[in-house]
Amino acid sequence: TWEKFARGLRKTNVTHMYASEHTIDTELKDKIRGIIRQNRMKHRLHISPDNLDVIVQCTHCWWNPINAKALQPVLKASRGKYEKWLDADVQGLPSPEKSSNPPDEGESIDDTYEF
């Protein structure tokens, strides 16, 4: 069950995921998101420029790691190599005009935690 998953999540290195609000309630979703944010303090793989080939494949998450502020200079310097991965459709993000529940404004792990 999702409750059992949430209990064990602290013992993992899971830093990004998505589960539909249709499968879990809002309170449990918030708990899981909080644990995942704490898990990001365990390592830097989700914001390491050396890990971009993996990072670009992490799409459809509640927060996609390619949007980290720490990666933006590297992405710009890559001269378009990763440009397609910045597209909202590729990331599985809702378009603002189609969504009644837009993504959290300005959500960035770099703003939340010091590394």
Buried (B, 14 or more C-beta within 10 A) or exposed (E): EBEEBBEEBEEEEBBBBEBEEEEBEEEBBEBBBEBBBEBBEEEEBBBBEEBBEEBBEBBEBBBBBBBBEBBBEBBEEEEEEBEEBBEEEBBEBEEEEEEEEEBEEEEBBBEEEEE
